[in-house]
Amino acid sequence: MRSFTALCKRLSYTSLQTMAAKPILNVRLAPETLRKLDVVAAATRRTRSFIANEALEAWIEREIALIEDLQAGLEEVRAGKGIPHDKAMRQVDMAIERAAKRNVRRKVARK
């Protein structure tokens, strides 16, 4: 009969490495947030840790994308490719006004 050590040597080292425990992060949650987490965990038959990890990963990815976009925008401004704030705000205000007018026309057309 082979020993446990001999059996372990036959297994791939990388597969043993992937079985290592993940680092632990303690988080303080508001009672209502914890209640909602428990509802989702029960409904999806997942653990709190699984759901929290998935949510945190998604949030981090969004934040990284936002930071990268902001950095790219700052680089454009530094390179002189930006639009002055006043001009940009005028364009935004005009777009809002056009959208509001379209919405009013749609409401009138529905009546």
A tleap script that builds the chain and sets N, CA, C and O, in Angstrom:
source leaprc.protein.ff14SB
mol = sequence {
  NMET ARG SER PHE THR ALA LEU CYS LYS ARG
  LEU SER TYR THR SER LEU GLN THR MET ALA
  ALA LYS PRO ILE LEU ASN VAL ARG LEU ALA
  PRO GLU THR LEU ARG LYS LEU ASP VAL VAL
  ALA ALA ALA THR ARG ARG THR ARG SER PHE
  ILE ALA ASN GLU ALA LEU GLU ALA TRP ILE
  GLU ARG GLU ILE ALA LEU ILE GLU ASP LEU
  GLN ALA GLY LEU GLU GLU VAL ARG ALA GLY
  LYS GLY ILE PRO HIE ASP LYS ALA MET ARG
  GLN VAL ASP MET ALA ILE GLU ARG ALA ALA
  LYS ARG ASN VAL ARG ARG LYS VAL ALA ARG
  CLYS
}
set mol.1.N position { 0.841 -1.184 0.000 }
set mol.1.CA position { 0.000 0.000 0.000 }
set mol.1.C position { 0.879 1.238 0.000 }
set mol.1.O position { 1.809 1.347 0.799 }
set mol.2.N position { 0.590 2.153 -0.881 }
set mol.2.CA position { 1.388 3.368 -0.988 }
set mol.2.C position { 1.075 4.314 0.158 }
set mol.2.O position { -0.038 4.339 0.682 }
set mol.3.N position { 2.065 5.077 0.529 }
set mol.3.CA position { 1.853 6.036 1.612 }
set mol.3.C position { 1.180 7.298 1.074 }
set mol.3.O position { 1.186 7.557 -0.129 }
set mol.4.N position { 0.614 8.056 1.966 }
set mol.4.CA position { -0.026 9.316 1.605 }
set mol.4.C position { 0.969 10.256 0.957 }
set mol.4.O position { 0.626 10.948 -0.001 }
set mol.5.N position { 2.194 10.295 1.457 }
set mol.5.CA position { 3.233 11.170 0.905 }
set mol.5.C position { 3.529 10.799 -0.537 }
set mol.5.O position { 3.674 11.679 -1.385 }
set mol.6.N position { 3.619 9.519 -0.821 }
set mol.6.CA position { 3.882 9.077 -2.190 }
set mol.6.C position { 2.730 9.471 -3.109 }
set mol.6.O position { 2.950 9.884 -4.248 }
set mol.7.N position { 1.511 9.343 -2.612 }
set mol.7.CA position { 0.360 9.718 -3.407 }
set mol.7.C position { 0.386 11.227 -3.689 }
set mol.7.O position { 0.111 11.652 -4.811 }
set mol.8.N position { 0.712 12.021 -2.689 }
set mol.8.CA position { 0.773 13.473 -2.869 }
set mol.8.C position { 1.839 13.863 -3.880 }
set mol.8.O position { 1.653 14.810 -4.644 }
set mol.9.N position { 2.927 13.158 -3.893 }
set mol.9.CA position { 3.994 13.456 -4.848 }
set mol.9.C position { 3.536 13.223 -6.275 }
set mol.9.O position { 4.000 13.891 -7.199 }
set mol.10.N position { 2.626 12.275 -6.455 }
set mol.10.CA position { 2.127 11.991 -7.797 }
set mol.10.C position { 1.164 13.061 -8.287 }
set mol.10.O position { 1.011 13.253 -9.493 }
set mol.11.N position { 0.514 13.760 -7.359 }
set mol.11.CA position { -0.414 14.823 -7.752 }
set mol.11.C position { 0.368 16.016 -8.265 }
set mol.11.O position { 1.511 16.244 -7.869 }
set mol.12.N position { -0.247 16.756 -9.130 }
set mol.12.CA position { 0.391 17.963 -9.641 }
set mol.12.C position { 0.519 18.985 -8.526 }
set mol.12.O position { -0.429 19.204 -7.772 }
set mol.13.N position { 1.668 19.605 -8.416 }
set mol.13.CA position { 1.915 20.610 -7.379 }
set mol.13.C position { 0.991 21.804 -7.554 }
set mol.13.O position { 0.527 22.387 -6.574 }
set mol.14.N position { 0.723 22.170 -8.811 }
set mol.14.CA position { -0.134 23.335 -9.041 }
set mol.14.C position { -1.551 23.083 -8.559 }
set mol.14.O position { -2.205 24.004 -8.068 }
set mol.15.N position { -2.042 21.854 -8.688 }
set mol.15.CA position { -3.395 21.591 -8.207 }
set mol.15.C position { -3.451 21.697 -6.692 }
set mol.15.O position { -4.468 22.117 -6.140 }
set mol.16.N position { -2.396 21.330 -6.025 }
set mol.16.CA position { -2.346 21.485 -4.577 }
set mol.16.C position { -2.270 22.960 -4.197 }
set mol.16.O position { -2.846 23.369 -3.188 }
set mol.17.N position { -1.568 23.760 -4.992 }
set mol.17.CA position { -1.462 25.182 -4.695 }
set mol.17.C position { -2.812 25.879 -4.802 }
set mol.17.O position { -3.110 26.769 -4.005 }
set mol.18.N position { -3.631 25.489 -5.771 }
set mol.18.CA position { -4.909 26.170 -5.965 }
set mol.18.C position { -5.887 25.858 -4.852 }
set mol.18.O position { -6.903 26.540 -4.718 }
set mol.19.N position { -5.605 24.848 -4.056 }
set mol.19.CA position { -6.486 24.503 -2.965 }
set mol.19.C position { -6.190 25.332 -1.718 }
set mol.19.O position { -6.870 25.175 -0.704 }
set mol.20.N position { -5.188 26.212 -1.774 }
set mol.20.CA position { -4.843 27.019 -0.613 }
set mol.20.C position { -5.992 27.955 -0.270 }
set mol.20.O position { -6.735 28.399 -1.146 }
set mol.21.N position { -6.123 28.243 1.010 }
set mol.21.CA position { -7.191 29.132 1.473 }
set mol.21.C position { -6.981 30.546 0.970 }
set mol.21.O position { -5.850 31.003 0.810 }
set mol.22.N position { -8.094 31.237 0.723 }
set mol.22.CA position { -8.029 32.634 0.300 }
set mol.22.C position { -7.794 33.505 1.530 }
set mol.22.O position { -8.166 33.130 2.642 }
set mol.23.N position { -7.176 34.667 1.329 }
set mol.23.CA position { -7.004 35.586 2.463 }
set mol.23.C position { -8.367 36.010 3.021 }
set mol.23.O position { -9.371 36.004 2.309 }
set mol.24.N position { -8.383 36.370 4.280 }
set mol.24.CA position { -9.622 36.750 4.952 }
set mol.24.C position { -9.660 38.264 5.135 }
set mol.24.O position { -8.654 38.882 5.480 }
set mol.25.N position { -10.829 38.851 4.900 }
set mol.25.CA position { -11.059 40.277 5.102 }
set mol.25.C position { -12.277 40.420 6.008 }
set mol.25.O position { -13.353 39.913 5.691 }
set mol.26.N position { -12.110 41.102 7.121 }
set mol.26.CA position { -13.240 41.365 8.005 }
set mol.26.C position { -13.848 42.707 7.635 }
set mol.26.O position { -13.133 43.689 7.431 }
set mol.27.N position { -15.178 42.743 7.551 }
set mol.27.CA position { -15.879 43.952 7.143 }
set mol.27.C position { -17.006 44.219 8.131 }
set mol.27.O position { -17.715 43.299 8.540 }
set mol.28.N position { -17.165 45.477 8.509 }
set mol.28.CA position { -18.300 45.869 9.361 }
set mol.28.C position { -19.454 46.273 8.442 }
set mol.28.O position { -19.304 47.127 7.568 }
set mol.29.N position { -20.584 45.652 8.657 }
set mol.29.CA position { -21.759 45.934 7.837 }
set mol.29.C position { -22.861 46.532 8.694 }
set mol.29.O position { -22.990 46.231 9.880 }
set mol.30.N position { -23.648 47.386 8.062 }
set mol.30.CA position { -24.850 47.879 8.711 }
set mol.30.C position { -25.808 46.693 8.861 }
set mol.30.O position { -25.835 45.815 7.999 }
set mol.31.N position { -26.587 46.657 9.934 }
set mol.31.CA position { -27.510 45.524 10.127 }
set mol.31.C position { -28.420 45.276 8.923 }
set mol.31.O position { -28.670 44.125 8.565 }
set mol.32.N position { -28.912 46.336 8.301 }
set mol.32.CA position { -29.798 46.179 7.143 }
set mol.32.C position { -29.053 45.557 5.959 }
set mol.32.O position { -29.615 44.740 5.230 }
set mol.33.N position { -27.791 45.943 5.769 }
set mol.33.CA position { -26.984 45.362 4.688 }
set mol.33.C position { -26.773 43.877 4.934 }
set mol.33.O position { -26.866 43.069 4.010 }
set mol.34.N position { -26.492 43.520 6.171 }
set mol.34.CA position { -26.305 42.108 6.515 }
set mol.34.C position { -27.593 41.323 6.297 }
set mol.34.O position { -27.553 40.191 5.815 }
set mol.35.N position { -28.737 41.914 6.646 }
set mol.35.CA position { -30.021 41.250 6.430 }
set mol.35.C position { -30.249 40.989 4.944 }
set mol.35.O position { -30.683 39.905 4.554 }
set mol.36.N position { -29.949 42.004 4.113 }
set mol.36.CA position { -30.120 41.843 2.668 }
set mol.36.C position { -29.159 40.788 2.121 }
set mol.36.O position { -29.523 39.998 1.250 }
set mol.37.N position { -27.942 40.784 2.633 }
set mol.37.CA position { -26.963 39.780 2.215 }
set mol.37.C position { -27.477 38.386 2.540 }
set mol.37.O position { -27.348 37.472 1.725 }
set mol.38.N position { -28.058 38.215 3.722 }
set mol.38.CA position { -28.597 36.919 4.105 }
set mol.38.C position { -29.764 36.506 3.214 }
set mol.38.O position { -29.905 35.327 2.887 }
set mol.39.N position { -30.598 37.461 2.822 }
set mol.39.CA position { -31.722 37.163 1.924 }
set mol.39.C position { -31.198 36.657 0.583 }
set mol.39.O position { -31.673 35.649 0.060 }
set mol.40.N position { -30.209 37.370 0.033 }
set mol.40.CA position { -29.641 36.964 -1.256 }
set mol.40.C position { -28.944 35.608 -1.124 }
set mol.40.O position { -29.071 34.752 -1.999 }
set mol.41.N position { -28.217 35.420 -0.037 }
set mol.41.CA position { -27.516 34.149 0.170 }
set mol.41.C position { -28.504 32.981 0.227 }
set mol.41.O position { -28.277 31.933 -0.377 }
set mol.42.N position { -29.588 33.175 0.950 }
set mol.42.CA position { -30.581 32.109 1.064 }
set mol.42.C position { -31.260 31.850 -0.281 }
set mol.42.O position { -31.477 30.700 -0.663 }
set mol.43.N position { -31.591 32.918 -0.987 }
set mol.43.CA position { -32.295 32.765 -2.268 }
set mol.43.C position { -31.433 32.108 -3.335 }
set mol.43.O position { -31.940 31.381 -4.188 }
set mol.44.N position { -30.140 32.362 -3.288 }
set mol.44.CA position { -29.237 31.826 -4.310 }
set mol.44.C position { -28.497 30.572 -3.858 }
set mol.44.O position { -27.765 29.952 -4.630 }
set mol.45.N position { -28.701 30.213 -2.594 }
set mol.45.CA position { -28.023 29.050 -2.002 }
set mol.45.C position { -26.506 29.200 -2.094 }
set mol.45.O position { -25.785 28.242 -2.368 }
set mol.46.N position { -26.049 30.411 -1.861 }
set mol.46.CA position { -24.613 30.722 -1.835 }
set mol.46.C position { -24.244 31.200 -0.442 }
set mol.46.O position { -25.116 31.562 0.348 }
set mol.47.N position { -22.967 31.200 -0.145 }
set mol.47.CA position { -22.522 31.688 1.156 }
set mol.47.C position { -22.411 33.207 1.136 }
set mol.47.O position { -22.313 33.827 0.078 }
set mol.48.N position { -22.428 33.786 2.326 }
set mol.48.CA position { -22.193 35.227 2.433 }
set mol.48.C position { -20.863 35.591 1.786 }
set mol.48.O position { -20.768 36.573 1.049 }
set mol.49.N position { -19.854 34.805 2.063 }
set mol.49.CA position { -18.512 35.087 1.538 }
set mol.49.C position { -18.498 35.086 0.019 }
set mol.49.O position { -17.890 35.960 -0.600 }
set mol.50.N position { -19.165 34.112 -0.582 }
set mol.50.CA position { -19.197 34.029 -2.041 }
set mol.50.C position { -19.833 35.286 -2.623 }
set mol.50.O position { -19.286 35.904 -3.537 }
set mol.51.N position { -20.994 35.659 -2.083 }
set mol.51.CA position { -21.714 36.823 -2.601 }
set mol.51.C position { -20.910 38.099 -2.382 }
set mol.51.O position { -20.807 38.929 -3.286 }
set mol.52.N position { -20.345 38.259 -1.205 }
set mol.52.CA position { -19.542 39.457 -0.913 }
set mol.52.C position { -18.331 39.524 -1.837 }
set mol.52.O position { -17.989 40.602 -2.323 }
set mol.53.N position { -17.685 38.407 -2.083 }
set mol.53.CA position { -16.521 38.383 -2.971 }
set mol.53.C position { -16.918 38.760 -4.400 }
set mol.53.O position { -16.232 39.549 -5.049 }
set mol.54.N position { -18.033 38.192 -4.891 }
set mol.54.CA position { -18.505 38.521 -6.239 }
set mol.54.C position { -18.836 40.012 -6.353 }
set mol.54.O position { -18.470 40.666 -7.330 }
set mol.55.N position { -19.527 40.536 -5.351 }
set mol.55.CA position { -19.912 41.952 -5.372 }
set mol.55.C position { -18.687 42.849 -5.321 }
set mol.55.O position { -18.608 43.839 -6.048 }
set mol.56.N position { -17.740 42.509 -4.473 }
set mol.56.CA position { -16.531 43.324 -4.348 }
set mol.56.C position { -15.702 43.275 -5.627 }
set mol.56.O position { -15.166 44.297 -6.055 }
set mol.57.N position { -15.592 42.109 -6.234 }
set mol.57.CA position { -14.863 42.002 -7.503 }
set mol.57.C position { -15.508 42.873 -8.580 }
set mol.57.O position { -14.807 43.573 -9.311 }
set mol.58.N position { -16.832 42.835 -8.680 }
set mol.58.CA position { -17.535 43.636 -9.696 }
set mol.58.C position { -17.331 45.125 -9.421 }
set mol.58.O position { -17.088 45.899 -10.347 }
set mol.59.N position { -17.428 45.529 -8.157 }
set mol.59.CA position { -17.249 46.936 -7.801 }
set mol.59.C position { -15.828 47.394 -8.126 }
set mol.59.O position { -15.634 48.479 -8.674 }
set mol.60.N position { -14.843 46.572 -7.791 }
set mol.60.CA position { -13.445 46.929 -8.055 }
set mol.60.C position { -13.212 47.086 -9.553 }
set mol.60.O position { -12.530 48.021 -9.972 }
set mol.61.N position { -13.762 46.193 -10.363 }
set mol.61.CA position { -13.597 46.298 -11.817 }
set mol.61.C position { -14.186 47.597 -12.341 }
set mol.61.O position { -13.581 48.254 -13.188 }
set mol.62.N position { -15.386 47.982 -11.837 }
set mol.62.CA position { -15.996 49.252 -12.261 }
set mol.62.C position { -15.148 50.437 -11.840 }
set mol.62.O position { -14.969 51.379 -12.611 }
set mol.63.N position { -14.622 50.398 -10.616 }
set mol.63.CA position { -13.797 51.502 -10.114 }
set mol.63.C position { -12.507 51.625 -10.925 }
set mol.63.O position { -12.082 52.734 -11.251 }
set mol.64.N position { -11.885 50.491 -11.250 }
set mol.64.CA position { -10.657 50.516 -12.053 }
set mol.64.C position { -10.943 51.132 -13.415 }
set mol.64.O position { -10.170 51.959 -13.897 }
set mol.65.N position { -12.049 50.735 -14.040 }
set mol.65.CA position { -12.408 51.300 -15.350 }
set mol.65.C position { -12.636 52.801 -15.237 }
set mol.65.O position { -12.203 53.559 -16.106 }
set mol.66.N position { -13.310 53.240 -14.180 }
set mol.66.CA position { -13.559 54.665 -13.974 }
set mol.66.C position { -12.253 55.428 -13.783 }
set mol.66.O position { -12.058 56.491 -14.374 }
set mol.67.N position { -11.375 54.897 -12.973 }
set mol.67.CA position { -10.075 55.543 -12.728 }
set mol.67.C position { -9.271 55.642 -14.013 }
set mol.67.O position { -8.668 56.676 -14.299 }
set mol.68.N position { -9.264 54.556 -14.793 }
set mol.68.CA position { -8.533 54.580 -16.065 }
set mol.68.C position { -9.114 55.620 -17.020 }
set mol.68.O position { -8.368 56.324 -17.700 }
set mol.69.N position { -10.448 55.718 -17.072 }
set mol.69.CA position { -11.084 56.722 -17.937 }
set mol.69.C position { -10.743 58.135 -17.480 }
set mol.69.O position { -10.467 59.010 -18.300 }
set mol.70.N position { -10.764 58.352 -16.167 }
set mol.70.CA position { -10.415 59.673 -15.643 }
set mol.70.C position { -8.959 60.029 -15.950 }
set mol.70.O position { -8.655 61.162 -16.324 }
set mol.71.N position { -8.075 59.062 -15.790 }
set mol.71.CA position { -6.662 59.312 -16.093 }
set mol.71.C position { -6.473 59.623 -17.571 }
set mol.71.O position { -5.698 60.510 -17.929 }
set mol.72.N position { -7.177 58.897 -18.427 }
set mol.72.CA position { -7.076 59.162 -19.866 }
set mol.72.C position { -7.591 60.562 -20.183 }
set mol.72.O position { -7.002 61.273 -20.997 }
set mol.73.N position { -8.683 60.955 -19.545 }
set mol.73.CA position { -9.220 62.293 -19.746 }
set mol.73.C position { -8.250 63.373 -19.289 }
set mol.73.O position { -8.077 64.384 -19.969 }
set mol.74.N position { -7.621 63.162 -18.144 }
set mol.74.CA position { -6.633 64.129 -17.653 }
set mol.74.C position { -5.449 64.243 -18.606 }
set mol.74.O position { -4.933 65.337 -18.834 }
set mol.75.N position { -5.025 63.120 -19.158 }
set mol.75.CA position { -3.921 63.151 -20.124 }
set mol.75.C position { -4.319 63.943 -21.364 }
set mol.75.O position { -3.504 64.688 -21.909 }
set mol.76.N position { -5.572 63.789 -21.820 }
set mol.76.CA position { -6.048 64.553 -22.974 }
set mol.76.C position { -6.058 66.045 -22.671 }
set mol.76.O position { -5.675 66.859 -23.511 }
set mol.77.N position { -6.495 66.397 -21.469 }
set mol.77.CA position { -6.522 67.816 -21.087 }
set mol.77.C position { -5.105 68.374 -21.056 }
set mol.77.O position { -4.851 69.470 -21.555 }
set mol.78.N position { -4.191 67.620 -20.472 }
set mol.78.CA position { -2.789 68.067 -20.410 }
set mol.78.C position { -2.189 68.234 -21.804 }
set mol.78.O position { -1.314 69.073 -22.019 }
set mol.79.N position { -2.672 67.419 -22.754 }
set mol.79.CA position { -2.173 67.489 -24.130 }
set mol.79.C position { -2.899 68.570 -24.938 }
set mol.79.O position { -2.649 68.729 -26.133 }
set mol.80.N position { -3.795 69.310 -24.283 }
set mol.80.CA position { -4.504 70.383 -24.965 }
set mol.80.C position { -5.695 69.918 -25.782 }
set mol.80.O position { -6.203 70.674 -26.609 }
set mol.81.N position { -6.151 68.693 -25.571 }
set mol.81.CA position { -7.270 68.151 -26.356 }
set mol.81.C position { -8.609 68.302 -25.643 }
set mol.81.O position { -9.638 67.871 -26.163 }
set mol.82.N position { -8.605 68.899 -24.480 }
set mol.82.CA position { -9.830 69.008 -23.696 }
set mol.82.C position { -10.720 70.148 -24.155 }
set mol.82.O position { -10.307 71.003 -24.938 }
set mol.83.N position { -11.950 70.146 -23.655 }
set mol.83.CA position { -12.915 71.207 -23.921 }
set mol.83.C position { -13.006 72.042 -22.648 }
set mol.83.O position { -13.119 71.482 -21.557 }
set mol.84.N position { -12.960 73.365 -22.763 }
set mol.84.CA position { -13.095 74.198 -21.562 }
set mol.84.C position { -14.402 73.879 -20.827 }
set mol.84.O position { -15.416 73.574 -21.455 }
set mol.85.N position { -14.368 73.952 -19.515 }
set mol.85.CA position { -15.506 73.575 -18.684 }
set mol.85.C position { -16.783 74.321 -19.076 }
set mol.85.O position { -17.845 73.712 -19.196 }
set mol.86.N position { -16.681 75.628 -19.274 }
set mol.86.CA position { -17.866 76.424 -19.626 }
set mol.86.C position { -18.509 75.912 -20.913 }
set mol.86.O position { -19.732 75.792 -20.996 }
set mol.87.N position { -17.694 75.616 -21.900 }
set mol.87.CA position { -18.222 75.125 -23.181 }
set mol.87.C position { -18.869 73.752 -22.994 }
set mol.87.O position { -19.945 73.488 -23.532 }
set mol.88.N position { -18.219 72.897 -22.240 }
set mol.88.CA position { -18.766 71.559 -22.002 }
set mol.88.C position { -20.107 71.655 -21.278 }
set mol.88.O position { -21.047 70.939 -21.623 }
set mol.89.N position { -20.204 72.525 -20.285 }
set mol.89.CA position { -21.456 72.675 -19.542 }
set mol.89.C position { -22.569 73.244 -20.425 }
set mol.89.O position { -23.728 72.850 -20.286 }
set mol.90.N position { -22.233 74.156 -21.321 }
set mol.90.CA position { -23.243 74.672 -22.262 }
set mol.90.C position { -23.774 73.534 -23.134 }
set mol.90.O position { -24.978 73.439 -23.372 }
set mol.91.N position { -22.868 72.667 -23.611 }
set mol.91.CA position { -23.288 71.534 -24.433 }
set mol.91.C position { -24.188 70.580 -23.641 }
set mol.91.O position { -25.182 70.083 -24.169 }
set mol.92.N position { -23.841 70.327 -22.383 }
set mol.92.CA position { -24.654 69.453 -21.538 }
set mol.92.C position { -26.017 70.074 -21.304 }
set mol.92.O position { -27.038 69.395 -21.413 }
set mol.93.N position { -26.045 71.367 -20.981 }
set mol.93.CA position { -27.320 72.053 -20.744 }
set mol.93.C position { -28.213 72.007 -21.980 }
set mol.93.O position { -29.417 71.776 -21.868 }
set mol.94.N position { -27.631 72.224 -23.152 }
set mol.94.CA position { -28.415 72.178 -24.394 }
set mol.94.C position { -28.963 70.772 -24.633 }
set mol.94.O position { -30.107 70.619 -25.061 }
set mol.95.N position { -28.161 69.750 -24.362 }
set mol.95.CA position { -28.620 68.368 -24.547 }
set mol.95.C position { -29.772 68.058 -23.592 }
set mol.95.O position { -30.723 67.375 -23.971 }
set mol.96.N position { -29.693 68.553 -22.367 }
set mol.96.CA position { -30.771 68.344 -21.391 }
set mol.96.C position { -32.042 69.044 -21.857 }
set mol.96.O position { -33.130 68.474 -21.776 }
set mol.97.N position { -31.912 70.260 -22.336 }
set mol.97.CA position { -33.081 71.004 -22.825 }
set mol.97.C position { -33.736 70.288 -24.007 }
set mol.97.O position { -34.962 70.192 -24.073 }
set mol.98.N position { -32.917 69.782 -24.945 }
set mol.98.CA position { -33.476 69.069 -26.104 }
set mol.98.C position { -34.223 67.814 -25.648 }
set mol.98.O position { -35.312 67.516 -26.138 }
set mol.99.N position { -33.629 67.091 -24.715 }
set mol.99.CA position { -34.275 65.870 -24.214 }
set mol.99.C position { -35.578 66.204 -23.501 }
set mol.99.O position { -36.566 65.487 -23.659 }
set mol.100.N position { -35.600 67.280 -22.719 }
set mol.100.CA position { -36.822 67.682 -22.019 }
set mol.100.C position { -37.915 68.043 -23.017 }
set mol.100.O position { -39.073 67.673 -22.823 }
set mol.101.N position { -37.564 68.761 -24.082 }
set mol.101.CA position { -38.551 69.134 -25.108 }
set mol.101.C position { -39.107 67.894 -25.802 }
set mol.101.O position { -40.306 67.817 -26.072 }
set mol.102.N position { -38.234 66.920 -26.092 }
set mol.102.CA position { -38.703 65.677 -26.721 }
set mol.102.C position { -39.683 64.952 -25.807 }
set mol.102.O position { -40.696 64.426 -26.267 }
set mol.103.N position { -39.384 64.926 -24.523 }
set mol.103.CA position { -40.262 64.241 -23.568 }
set mol.103.C position { -41.618 64.923 -23.482 }
set mol.103.O position { -42.643 64.248 -23.389 }
set mol.104.N position { -41.638 66.250 -23.511 }
set mol.104.CA position { -42.909 66.987 -23.490 }
set mol.104.C position { -43.718 66.661 -24.732 }
set mol.104.O position { -44.922 66.419 -24.638 }
set mol.105.N position { -43.077 66.651 -25.895 }
set mol.105.CA position { -43.783 66.328 -27.150 }
set mol.105.C position { -44.344 64.927 -27.122 }
set mol.105.O position { -45.449 64.691 -27.612 }
set mol.106.N position { -43.600 63.989 -26.555 }
set mol.106.CA position { -44.082 62.595 -26.471 }
set mol.106.C position { -45.298 62.495 -25.566 }
set mol.106.O position { -46.244 61.769 -25.872 }
set mol.107.N position { -45.278 63.216 -24.458 }
set mol.107.CA position { -46.420 63.199 -23.546 }
set mol.107.C position { -47.656 63.790 -24.187 }
set mol.107.O position { -48.761 63.281 -24.001 }
set mol.108.N position { -47.476 64.877 -24.953 }
set mol.108.CA position { -48.604 65.518 -25.635 }
set mol.108.C position { -49.145 64.574 -26.713 }
set mol.108.O position { -50.358 64.477 -26.899 }
set mol.109.N position { -48.260 63.887 -27.412 }
set mol.109.CA position { -48.688 62.986 -28.491 }
set mol.109.C position { -49.458 61.787 -27.934 }
set mol.109.O position { -50.317 61.247 -28.632 }
set mol.110.N position { -49.184 61.360 -26.723 }
set mol.110.CA position { -49.875 60.218 -26.125 }
set mol.110.C position { -51.306 60.558 -25.718 }
set mol.110.O position { -52.156 59.670 -25.656 }
set mol.111.N position { -51.579 61.816 -25.443 }
set mol.111.CA position { -52.908 62.214 -24.959 }
set mol.111.C position { -53.940 62.184 -26.023 }
set mol.111.O position { -55.103 62.493 -25.764 }
savepdb mol mol.pdb
quit
